[in-house]
Amino acid sequence: METKTIKRSLPDRIFNMTNLVILGLVGLIAVLPYVNMLAVSLSSSGPVDSGRVAFLPIEFTLENYKTVLMDKSILKSIGISALMTVAGTALSLLMTVMFAYPLSREEFKMRKFCNVMILIVFIFNAPIIPWYLTMRSYGLYDNFWALILPSALSTYNIIIVRSFFTEVSPALIDAAKVDGCGEMRTLMQIILPISKAVMATVGLMYGVGYWNSYTTPLYLINDRDLYTLQLRIKSIVLDSNSIESMNMVSTGTSTQALKMTTIIVAAIPVLCVYPFLQKHFVKGMTIGSVKG
């Protein structure tokens, strides 16, 4: 069977080539800072302090990573961020599903009202000071729950999950009812098993959001023992004279290299997880864009 070669016109080829060049340059600009940070983190203190490291390590060493990963304050912050991410993502997925499923059902009487409220919250964000005072009044300050509950629900993710549930065939739900399934059993045994793509998408967004969370811990956490990894990075990058930085630099490593190393360590978990969820993420983001 012969394959037909599609001949493109000269303007199409020029357009495609222009797109490739522009996107390639944009991608290169986005990647180069990370390449530089990686090179600095793998270089010894001499070349880093003299500013000779660009995009390739000079005097390759893993001493910076050894110093960072052996620092008790950073290890504790990594543990807090990991626990916050796992617990927060699980709670957020549960709450999002329990909120979105009724909104996808036409028989739910408050459906239109709740959808309007979600859109209002989605468009208009609460001012920082009233939000902060509200969190303090609920006791969400300087404790672990302050890292999770304020970000437990995202209106954007609710809309995504609700849109997917809305497109589930009503015949499937009716068949479950005929078989004697209640609403909860229908959701758990029928709807969720066919929702892996959207669950992976929303779970990835929640997980990355928790792992990279900065403003919420910054406002609600003052106890250094509850510092997340992002707050610890801020302490190291912006305050070279902090106790943590002084203890690490005393080993003879470069302050700049330790800053870059800490940032790389914070980015590694997301880089490791994303490739495995990329297929589901792309599929989940296109849900509802094309209807058969």
Phi and psi in degrees as GROMACS dihedral restraints (atoms count N, CA, C in turn):
[ dihedral_restraints ]
;  ai    aj    ak    al  type     phi  dphi    fc
    3     4     5     6     1   -80.1    20    10
    4     5     6     7     1   137.9    20    10
    6     7     8     9     1   -95.7    20    10
    7     8     9    10     1   131.9    20    10
    9    10    11    12     1   -86.5    20    10
   10    11    12    13     1   131.1    20    10
   12    13    14    15     1   -89.7    20    10
   13    14    15    16     1   124.4    20    10
   15    16    17    18     1   -83.2    20    10
   16    17    18    19     1   119.6    20    10
   18    19    20    21     1   -90.0    20    10
   19    20    21    22     1   122.4    20    10
   21    22    23    24     1   -97.6    20    10
   22    23    24    25     1   146.5    20    10
   24    25    26    27     1   -72.4    20    10
   25    26    27    28     1   164.3    20    10
   27    28    29    30     1   -59.9    20    10
   28    29    30    31     1   -43.6    20    10
   30    31    32    33     1   -61.2    20    10
   31    32    33    34     1   -36.4    20    10
   33    34    35    36     1   -65.2    20    10
   34    35    36    37     1   -42.2    20    10
   36    37    38    39     1   -65.4    20    10
   37    38    39    40     1   -41.3    20    10
   39    40    41    42     1   -63.8    20    10
   40    41    42    43     1   -41.8    20    10
   42    43    44    45     1   -62.5    20    10
   43    44    45    46     1   -46.2    20    10
   45    46    47    48     1   -63.9    20    10
   46    47    48    49     1   -42.5    20    10
   48    49    50    51     1   -64.8    20    10
   49    50    51    52     1   -39.6    20    10
   51    52    53    54     1   -62.9    20    10
   52    53    54    55     1   -43.1    20    10
   54    55    56    57     1   -60.9    20    10
   55    56    57    58     1   -43.9    20    10
   57    58    59    60     1   -61.7    20    10
   58    59    60    61     1   -43.0    20    10
   60    61    62    63     1   -65.3    20    10
   61    62    63    64     1   -46.7    20    10
   63    64    65    66     1   -64.4    20    10
   64    65    66    67     1   -47.8    20    10
   66    67    68    69     1   -65.1    20    10
   67    68    69    70     1   -36.1    20    10
   69    70    71    72     1   -63.4    20    10
   70    71    72    73     1   -42.3    20    10
   72    73    74    75     1   -65.6    20    10
   73    74    75    76     1   -42.3    20    10
   75    76    77    78     1   -62.4    20    10
   76    77    78    79     1   -44.3    20    10
   78    79    80    81     1   -63.1    20    10
   79    80    81    82     1   -40.1    20    10
   81    82    83    84     1   -64.1    20    10
   82    83    84    85     1   -42.0    20    10
   84    85    86    87     1   -63.4    20    10
   85    86    87    88     1   -35.8    20    10
   87    88    89    90     1   -73.1    20    10
   88    89    90    91     1   -32.3    20    10
   90    91    92    93     1   -86.2    20    10
   91    92    93    94     1   -33.1    20    10
   93    94    95    96     1   -55.5    20    10
   94    95    96    97     1   -41.8    20    10
   96    97    98    99     1   -59.2    20    10
   97    98    99   100     1   -37.5    20    10
   99   100   101   102     1   -69.7    20    10
  100   101   102   103     1   -36.9    20    10
  102   103   104   105     1   -63.0    20    10
  103   104   105   106     1   -41.7    20    10
  105   106   107   108     1   -64.0    20    10
  106   107   108   109     1   -43.6    20    10
  108   109   110   111     1   -62.3    20    10
  109   110   111   112     1   -41.1    20    10
  111   112   113   114     1   -64.2    20    10
  112   113   114   115     1   -42.1    20    10
  114   115   116   117     1   -63.6    20    10
  115   116   117   118     1   -42.4    20    10
  117   118   119   120     1   -64.6    20    10
  118   119   120   121     1   -40.8    20    10
  120   121   122   123     1   -66.7    20    10
  121   122   123   124     1   -22.5    20    10
  123   124   125   126     1  -101.2    20    10
  124   125   126   127     1     9.5    20    10
  126   127   128   129     1  -108.3    20    10
  127   128   129   130     1   156.4    20    10
  129   130   131   132     1   -76.5    20    10
  130   131   132   133     1   169.4    20    10
  132   133   134   135     1   -65.7    20    10
  133   134   135   136     1   -35.4    20    10
  135   136   137   138     1   -58.0    20    10
  136   137   138   139     1   -59.8    20    10
  138   139   140   141     1   -61.5    20    10
  139   140   141   142     1   -33.1    20    10
  141   142   143   144     1   -67.7    20    10
  142   143   144   145     1   -48.3    20    10
  144   145   146   147     1   -65.8    20    10
  145   146   147   148     1   -28.8    20    10
  147   148   149   150     1   -86.7    20    10
  148   149   150   151     1    -2.0    20    10
  150   151   152   153     1    74.3    20    10
  151   152   153   154     1    25.9    20    10
  153   154   155   156     1   -92.2    20    10
  154   155   156   157     1    -7.4    20    10
  156   157   158   159     1   -88.2    20    10
  157   158   159   160     1   126.4    20    10
  159   160   161   162     1  -115.1    20    10
  160   161   162   163     1   -86.8    20    10
  162   163   164   165     1  -120.5    20    10
  163   164   165   166     1     1.1    20    10
  165   166   167   168     1  -129.7    20    10
  166   167   168   169     1   139.8    20    10
  168   169   170   171     1   -64.3    20    10
  169   170   171   172     1   144.7    20    10
  171   172   173   174     1  -119.2    20    10
  172   173   174   175     1   127.9    20    10
  174   175   176   177     1    57.1    20    10
  175   176   177   178     1    64.7    20    10
  177   178   179   180     1   -49.2    20    10
  178   179   180   181     1   133.8    20    10
  180   181   182   183     1  -155.7    20    10
  181   182   183   184     1   150.1    20    10
  183   184   185   186     1  -106.2    20    10
  184   185   186   187     1    12.0    20    10
  186   187   188   189     1   -62.7    20    10
  187   188   189   190     1   -34.5    20    10
  189   190   191   192     1   -63.7    20    10
  190   191   192   193     1   -43.9    20    10
  192   193   194   195     1   -67.7    20    10
  193   194   195   196     1   -37.4    20    10
  195   196   197   198     1   -62.6    20    10
  196   197   198   199     1   -42.4    20    10
  198   199   200   201     1   -66.0    20    10
  199   200   201   202     1   -44.4    20    10
  201   202   203   204     1   -65.7    20    10
  202   203   204   205     1   -46.8    20    10
  204   205   206   207     1   -75.5    20    10
  205   206   207   208     1   -11.3    20    10
  207   208   209   210     1   -98.8    20    10
  208   209   210   211     1    -4.1    20    10
  210   211   212   213     1   -77.6    20    10
  211   212   213   214     1   122.8    20    10
  213   214   215   216     1   -63.6    20    10
  214   215   216   217     1   -36.5    20    10
  216   217   218   219     1   -65.9    20    10
  217   218   219   220     1   -39.4    20    10
  219   220   221   222     1   -70.7    20    10
  220   221   222   223     1   -42.1    20    10
  222   223   224   225     1   -60.8    20    10
  223   224   225   226     1   -39.7    20    10
  225   226   227   228     1   -65.6    20    10
  226   227   228   229     1   -41.1    20    10
  228   229   230   231     1   -65.6    20    10
  229   230   231   232     1   -38.3    20    10
  231   232   233   234     1   -62.6    20    10
  232   233   234   235     1   -42.6    20    10
  234   235   236   237     1   -62.5    20    10
  235   236   237   238     1   -43.1    20    10
  237   238   239   240     1   -63.6    20    10
  238   239   240   241     1   -43.9    20    10
  240   241   242   243     1   -64.5    20    10
  241   242   243   244     1   -40.7    20    10
  243   244   245   246     1   -64.7    20    10
  244   245   246   247     1   -45.4    20    10
  246   247   248   249     1   -64.3    20    10
  247   248   249   250     1   -41.7    20    10
  249   250   251   252     1   -61.6    20    10
  250   251   252   253     1   -41.2    20    10
  252   253   254   255     1   -67.2    20    10
  253   254   255   256     1   -46.9    20    10
  255   256   257   258     1   -66.7    20    10
  256   257   258   259     1   -51.7    20    10
  258   259   260   261     1   -66.3    20    10
  259   260   261   262     1   -42.4    20    10
  261   262   263   264     1   -65.7    20    10
  262   263   264   265     1   -42.0    20    10
  264   265   266   267     1   -64.4    20    10
  265   266   267   268     1   -42.9    20    10
  267   268   269   270     1   -62.1    20    10
  268   269   270   271     1   -46.6    20    10
  270   271   272   273     1   -65.1    20    10
  271   272   273   274     1   -41.6    20    10
  273   274   275   276     1   -65.2    20    10
  274   275   276   277     1   -42.2    20    10
  276   277   278   279     1   -62.6    20    10
  277   278   279   280     1   -43.3    20    10
  279   280   281   282     1   -60.9    20    10
  280   281   282   283     1   -48.4    20    10
  282   283   284   285     1   -67.2    20    10
  283   284   285   286     1   -37.5    20    10
  285   286   287   288     1   -65.3    20    10
  286   287   288   289     1   -44.5    20    10
  288   289   290   291     1   -64.1    20    10
  289   290   291   292     1   -45.5    20    10
  291   292   293   294     1   -66.0    20    10
  292   293   294   295     1   -25.9    20    10
  294   295   296   297     1   -85.0    20    10
  295   296   297   298     1   -41.0    20    10
  297   298   299   300     1   -76.4    20    10
  298   299   300   301     1   -33.6    20    10
  300   301   302   303     1   -61.9    20    10
  301   302   303   304     1   -48.7    20    10
  303   304   305   306     1   -61.7    20    10
  304   305   306   307     1   -33.7    20    10
  306   307   308   309     1   -69.3    20    10
  307   308   309   310     1   -16.8    20    10
  309   310   311   312     1   -89.1    20    10
  310   311   312   313     1    -7.7    20    10
  312   313   314   315     1   -99.2    20    10
  313   314   315   316     1   126.1    20    10
  315   316   317   318     1   -65.9    20    10
  316   317   318   319     1   -27.2    20    10
  318   319   320   321     1   -75.8    20    10
  319   320   321   322     1    -8.3    20    10
  321   322   323   324     1   -74.7    20    10
  322   323   324   325     1   115.6    20    10
  324   325   326   327     1   -67.0    20    10
  325   326   327   328     1   -32.3    20    10
  327   328   329   330     1   -90.9    20    10
  328   329   330   331     1    14.6    20    10
  330   331   332   333     1   -58.7    20    10
  331   332   333   334     1   -51.7    20    10
  333   334   335   336     1   -64.7    20    10
  334   335   336   337     1   -42.0    20    10
  336   337   338   339     1   -62.4    20    10
  337   338   339   340     1   -46.4    20    10
  339   340   341   342     1   -64.9    20    10
  340   341   342   343     1   -38.4    20    10
  342   343   344   345     1   -63.8    20    10
  343   344   345   346     1   -39.3    20    10
  345   346   347   348     1   -64.9    20    10
  346   347   348   349     1   -42.4    20    10
  348   349   350   351     1   -62.4    20    10
  349   350   351   352     1   -39.1    20    10
  351   352   353   354     1   -63.3    20    10
  352   353   354   355     1   -43.0    20    10
  354   355   356   357     1   -63.8    20    10
  355   356   357   358     1   -39.4    20    10
  357   358   359   360     1   -62.8    20    10
  358   359   360   361     1   -45.8    20    10
  360   361   362   363     1   -65.1    20    10
  361   362   363   364     1   -36.0    20    10
  363   364   365   366     1   -65.2    20    10
  364   365   366   367     1   -37.6    20    10
  366   367   368   369     1   -84.5    20    10
  367   368   369   370     1   -42.5    20    10
  369   370   371   372     1  -109.1    20    10
  370   371   372   373     1   115.0    20    10
  372   373   374   375     1   -88.0    20    10
  373   374   375   376     1   148.0    20    10
  375   376   377   378     1   -69.0    20    10
  376   377   378   379     1   139.5    20    10
  378   379   380   381     1   -60.1    20    10
  379   380   381   382     1   152.7    20    10
  381   382   383   384     1   -62.0    20    10
  382   383   384   385     1   -47.7    20    10
  384   385   386   387     1   -65.0    20    10
  385   386   387   388     1   -49.1    20    10
  387   388   389   390     1   -60.5    20    10
  388   389   390   391     1   -38.1    20    10
  390   391   392   393     1   -62.3    20    10
  391   392   393   394     1   -45.5    20    10
  393   394   395   396     1   -62.7    20    10
  394   395   396   397     1   -44.8    20    10
  396   397   398   399     1   -64.8    20    10
  397   398   399   400     1   -35.8    20    10
  399   400   401   402     1   -66.0    20    10
  400   401   402   403     1   -44.7    20    10
  402   403   404   405     1   -61.8    20    10
  403   404   405   406     1   -41.1    20    10
  405   406   407   408     1   -63.6    20    10
  406   407   408   409     1   -39.7    20    10
  408   409   410   411     1   -67.2    20    10
  409   410   411   412     1   -25.6    20    10
  411   412   413   414     1   -87.3    20    10
  412   413   414   415     1     1.1    20    10
  414   415   416   417     1    82.1    20    10
  415   416   417   418     1    13.5    20    10
  417   418   419   420     1   -91.3    20    10
  418   419   420   421     1    73.5    20    10
  420   421   422   423     1  -151.8    20    10
  421   422   423   424     1   129.4    20    10
  423   424   425   426     1    55.0    20    10
  424   425   426   427     1    40.7    20    10
  426   427   428   429     1  -146.3    20    10
  427   428   429   430     1   167.0    20    10
  429   430   431   432     1   -63.9    20    10
  430   431   432   433     1   -35.1    20    10
  432   433   434   435     1   -64.9    20    10
  433   434   435   436     1   -24.4    20    10
  435   436   437   438     1   -65.9    20    10
  436   437   438   439     1   -19.7    20    10
  438   439   440   441     1   -83.7    20    10
  439   440   441   442     1   -18.5    20    10
  441   442   443   444     1  -110.9    20    10
  442   443   444   445     1   -56.1    20    10
  444   445   446   447     1   -60.6    20    10
  445   446   447   448     1   -40.6    20    10
  447   448   449   450     1   -61.3    20    10
  448   449   450   451     1   -22.5    20    10
  450   451   452   453     1  -112.9    20    10
  451   452   453   454     1    17.6    20    10
  453   454   455   456     1   -69.0    20    10
  454   455   456   457     1   -26.4    20    10
  456   457   458   459     1  -127.8    20    10
  457   458   459   460     1   136.5    20    10
  459   460   461   462     1  -120.2    20    10
  460   461   462   463     1   123.5    20    10
  462   463   464   465     1   -62.5    20    10
  463   464   465   466     1   -34.5    20    10
  465   466   467   468     1   -62.5    20    10
  466   467   468   469     1   -44.6    20    10
  468   469   470   471     1   -68.3    20    10
  469   470   471   472     1   -34.7    20    10
  471   472   473   474     1   -61.2    20    10
  472   473   474   475     1   -42.2    20    10
  474   475   476   477     1   -64.0    20    10
  475   476   477   478     1   -40.9    20    10
  477   478   479   480     1   -62.3    20    10
  478   479   480   481     1   -49.9    20    10
  480   481   482   483     1   -66.4    20    10
  481   482   483   484     1   -40.8    20    10
  483   484   485   486     1   -61.4    20    10
  484   485   486   487     1   -41.7    20    10
  486   487   488   489     1   -62.2    20    10
  487   488   489   490     1   -39.4    20    10
  489   490   491   492     1   -66.8    20    10
  490   491   492   493     1   -46.8    20    10
  492   493   494   495     1   -61.5    20    10
  493   494   495   496     1   -33.6    20    10
  495   496   497   498     1   -64.8    20    10
  496   497   498   499     1   -32.2    20    10
  498   499   500   501     1   -84.4    20    10
  499   500   501   502     1    -4.3    20    10
  501   502   503   504     1   -67.1    20    10
  502   503   504   505     1   134.4    20    10
  504   505   506   507     1   -58.5    20    10
  505   506   507   508     1   126.5    20    10
  507   508   509   510     1   -59.1    20    10
  508   509   510   511     1   -29.0    20    10
  510   511   512   513     1   -62.5    20    10
  511   512   513   514     1   -33.2    20    10
  513   514   515   516     1   -65.9    20    10
  514   515   516   517     1   -41.9    20    10
  516   517   518   519     1   -70.1    20    10
  517   518   519   520     1   -39.5    20    10
  519   520   521   522     1   -63.5    20    10
  520   521   522   523     1   -38.9    20    10
  522   523   524   525     1   -64.6    20    10
  523   524   525   526     1   -37.6    20    10
  525   526   527   528     1   -65.0    20    10
  526   527   528   529     1   -39.4    20    10
  528   529   530   531     1   -64.9    20    10
  529   530   531   532     1   -39.7    20    10
  531   532   533   534     1   -62.1    20    10
  532   533   534   535     1   -34.9    20    10
  534   535   536   537     1   -78.5    20    10
  535   536   537   538     1     1.2    20    10
  537   538   539   540     1    93.0    20    10
  538   539   540   541     1    14.3    20    10
  540   541   542   543     1   -80.5    20    10
  541   542   543   544     1   133.4    20    10
  543   544   545   546     1   -81.3    20    10
  544   545   546   547     1  -178.0    20    10
  546   547   548   549     1   -63.0    20    10
  547   548   549   550     1   -44.8    20    10
  549   550   551   552     1   -65.8    20    10
  550   551   552   553     1   -42.2    20    10
  552   553   554   555     1   -67.7    20    10
  553   554   555   556     1   -37.2    20    10
  555   556   557   558     1   -61.9    20    10
  556   557   558   559     1   -43.3    20    10
  558   559   560   561     1   -64.5    20    10
  559   560   561   562     1   -46.6    20    10
  561   562   563   564     1   -75.1    20    10
  562   563   564   565     1   -37.1    20    10
  564   565   566   567     1  -103.7    20    10
  565   566   567   568     1   -17.2    20    10
  567   568   569   570     1  -113.2    20    10
  568   569   570   571     1   -52.9    20    10
  570   571   572   573     1   -75.3    20    10
  571   572   573   574     1   -51.3    20    10
  573   574   575   576     1   -63.4    20    10
  574   575   576   577     1   -39.2    20    10
  576   577   578   579     1   -60.1    20    10
  577   578   579   580     1   -26.5    20    10
  579   580   581   582     1   -97.7    20    10
  580   581   582   583     1     9.6    20    10
  582   583   584   585     1  -112.7    20    10
  583   584   585   586     1    24.5    20    10
  585   586   587   588     1   -61.1    20    10
  586   587   588   589     1   -38.3    20    10
  588   589   590   591     1   -64.1    20    10
  589   590   591   592     1   -49.2    20    10
  591   592   593   594     1   -70.7    20    10
  592   593   594   595     1   -32.8    20    10
  594   595   596   597     1   -66.8    20    10
  595   596   597   598     1   -40.5    20    10
  597   598   599   600     1   -64.4    20    10
  598   599   600   601     1   -40.6    20    10
  600   601   602   603     1   -62.9    20    10
  601   602   603   604     1   -52.9    20    10
  603   604   605   606     1   -66.5    20    10
  604   605   606   607     1   -39.2    20    10
  606   607   608   609     1   -62.2    20    10
  607   608   609   610     1   -39.9    20    10
  609   610   611   612     1   -64.5    20    10
  610   611   612   613     1   -41.9    20    10
  612   613   614   615     1   -67.0    20    10
  613   614   615   616     1   -41.0    20    10
  615   616   617   618     1   -64.1    20    10
  616   617   618   619     1   -46.2    20    10
  618   619   620   621     1   -61.4    20    10
  619   620   621   622     1   -46.9    20    10
  621   622   623   624     1   -63.8    20    10
  622   623   624   625     1   -38.5    20    10
  624   625   626   627     1   -61.9    20    10
  625   626   627   628     1   -44.1    20    10
  627   628   629   630     1   -66.9    20    10
  628   629   630   631     1   -45.0    20    10
  630   631   632   633     1   -62.7    20    10
  631   632   633   634     1   -38.9    20    10
  633   634   635   636     1   -92.5    20    10
  634   635   636   637     1     4.5    20    10
  636   637   638   639     1   -57.2    20    10
  637   638   639   640     1   128.7    20    10
  639   640   641   642     1  -128.3    20    10
  640   641   642   643     1   -50.0    20    10
  642   643   644   645     1   -66.9    20    10
  643   644   645   646     1   -41.9    20    10
  645   646   647   648     1   -62.1    20    10
  646   647   648   649     1   -51.5    20    10
  648   649   650   651     1   -61.8    20    10
  649   650   651   652     1   -33.3    20    10
  651   652   653   654     1   -62.7    20    10
  652   653   654   655     1   -39.8    20    10
  654   655   656   657     1   -81.4    20    10
  655   656   657   658     1   -33.7    20    10
  657   658   659   660     1  -107.7    20    10
  658   659   660   661     1    -7.1    20    10
  660   661   662   663     1  -118.8    20    10
  661   662   663   664     1   120.9    20    10
  663   664   665   666     1  -115.5    20    10
  664   665   666   667     1   -20.0    20    10
  666   667   668   669     1   -77.4    20    10
  667   668   669   670     1   120.5    20    10
  669   670   671   672     1   -64.2    20    10
  670   671   672   673     1   -23.0    20    10
  672   673   674   675     1   -70.9    20    10
  673   674   675   676     1   -14.8    20    10
  675   676   677   678     1  -107.8    20    10
  676   677   678   679     1    11.7    20    10
  678   679   680   681     1   -62.5    20    10
  679   680   681   682     1   130.4    20    10
  681   682   683   684     1   -79.0    20    10
  682   683   684   685     1   173.8    20    10
  684   685   686   687     1   -63.1    20    10
  685   686   687   688     1   -37.2    20    10
  687   688   689   690     1   -65.6    20    10
  688   689   690   691     1   -40.5    20    10
  690   691   692   693     1   -66.8    20    10
  691   692   693   694     1   -36.6    20    10
  693   694   695   696     1   -65.7    20    10
  694   695   696   697     1   -39.4    20    10
  696   697   698   699     1   -63.8    20    10
  697   698   699   700     1   -42.6    20    10
  699   700   701   702     1   -59.2    20    10
  700   701   702   703     1   -42.1    20    10
  702   703   704   705     1   -62.9    20    10
  703   704   705   706     1   -39.4    20    10
  705   706   707   708     1   -75.9    20    10
  706   707   708   709     1   -44.0    20    10
  708   709   710   711     1   -72.1    20    10
  709   710   711   712     1   -42.6    20    10
  711   712   713   714     1   -90.5    20    10
  712   713   714   715     1   -18.5    20    10
  714   715   716   717     1  -130.3    20    10
  715   716   717   718     1    86.0    20    10
  717   718   719   720     1   -67.4    20    10
  718   719   720   721     1   -17.1    20    10
  720   721   722   723     1   -95.7    20    10
  721   722   723   724     1     7.8    20    10
  723   724   725   726     1   -66.5    20    10
  724   725   726   727     1   161.4    20    10
  726   727   728   729     1   -58.3    20    10
  727   728   729   730     1   -41.5    20    10
  729   730   731   732     1   -62.3    20    10
  730   731   732   733     1   -47.5    20    10
  732   733   734   735     1   -65.7    20    10
  733   734   735   736     1   -40.7    20    10
  735   736   737   738     1   -63.2    20    10
  736   737   738   739     1   -39.7    20    10
  738   739   740   741     1   -66.1    20    10
  739   740   741   742     1   -36.7    20    10
  741   742   743   744     1   -76.0    20    10
  742   743   744   745     1   -41.7    20    10
  744   745   746   747     1   -68.3    20    10
  745   746   747   748     1   -20.7    20    10
  747   748   749   750     1   -63.8    20    10
  748   749   750   751     1   -14.4    20    10
  750   751   752   753     1   -79.3    20    10
  751   752   753   754     1    -6.3    20    10
  753   754   755   756     1    99.3    20    10
  754   755   756   757     1     4.4    20    10
  756   757   758   759     1   -86.7    20    10
  757   758   759   760     1   168.1    20    10
  759   760   761   762     1   -83.7    20    10
  760   761   762   763     1   137.3    20    10
  762   763   764   765     1   -60.4    20    10
  763   764   765   766     1   -45.2    20    10
  765   766   767   768     1   -63.1    20    10
  766   767   768   769     1   -40.9    20    10
  768   769   770   771     1   -65.5    20    10
  769   770   771   772     1   -37.7    20    10
  771   772   773   774     1   -67.3    20    10
  772   773   774   775     1   -36.7    20    10
  774   775   776   777     1   -61.5    20    10
  775   776   777   778     1   -49.3    20    10
  777   778   779   780     1   -63.5    20    10
  778   779   780   781     1   -39.0    20    10
  780   781   782   783     1   -63.8    20    10
  781   782   783   784     1   -42.8    20    10
  783   784   785   786     1   -63.0    20    10
  784   785   786   787     1   -39.5    20    10
  786   787   788   789     1   -65.5    20    10
  787   788   789   790     1   -42.1    20    10
  789   790   791   792     1   -63.0    20    10
  790   791   792   793     1   -42.9    20    10
  792   793   794   795     1   -59.9    20    10
  793   794   795   796     1   -38.5    20    10
  795   796   797   798     1   -68.6    20    10
  796   797   798   799     1   -29.8    20    10
  798   799   800   801     1   -85.3    20    10
  799   800   801   802     1   -20.7    20    10
  801   802   803   804     1   -59.0    20    10
  802   803   804   805     1   -46.7    20    10
  804   805   806   807     1   -57.3    20    10
  805   806   807   808     1   -42.3    20    10
  807   808   809   810     1   -66.2    20    10
  808   809   810   811     1   -40.9    20    10
  810   811   812   813     1   -65.2    20    10
  811   812   813   814     1   -29.5    20    10
  813   814   815   816     1   -79.0    20    10
  814   815   816   817     1   -34.1    20    10
  816   817   818   819     1   -83.0    20    10
  817   818   819   820     1   -39.4    20    10
  819   820   821   822     1   -57.6    20    10
  820   821   822   823     1   -44.1    20    10
  822   823   824   825     1   -57.5    20    10
  823   824   825   826     1   -32.9    20    10
  825   826   827   828     1   -75.6    20    10
  826   827   828   829     1   -22.5    20    10
  828   829   830   831     1  -107.0    20    10
  829   830   831   832     1     1.0    20    10
  831   832   833   834     1   -60.4    20    10
  832   833   834   835     1   -42.2    20    10
  834   835   836   837     1   -59.6    20    10
  835   836   837   838     1   -47.4    20    10
  837   838   839   840     1   -68.4    20    10
  838   839   840   841     1   -35.2    20    10
  840   841   842   843     1   -63.7    20    10
  841   842   843   844     1   -46.9    20    10
  843   844   845   846     1   -63.8    20    10
  844   845   846   847     1   -43.2    20    10
  846   847   848   849     1   -64.6    20    10
  847   848   849   850     1   -42.4    20    10
  849   850   851   852     1   -67.1    20    10
  850   851   852   853     1   -35.5    20    10
  852   853   854   855     1   -70.9    20    10
  853   854   855   856     1   -20.8    20    10
  855   856   857   858     1   -96.4    20    10
  856   857   858   859     1     3.6    20    10
  858   859   860   861     1   -62.9    20    10
  859   860   861   862     1   129.6    20    10
  861   862   863   864     1    88.1    20    10
  862   863   864   865     1    -9.4    20    10
  864   865   866   867     1   -76.6    20    10
  865   866   867   868     1   -31.4    20    10
  867   868   869   870     1  -129.7    20    10
  868   869   870   871     1   127.1    20    10
  870   871   872   873     1  -109.3    20    10
  871   872   873   874     1   136.1    20    10
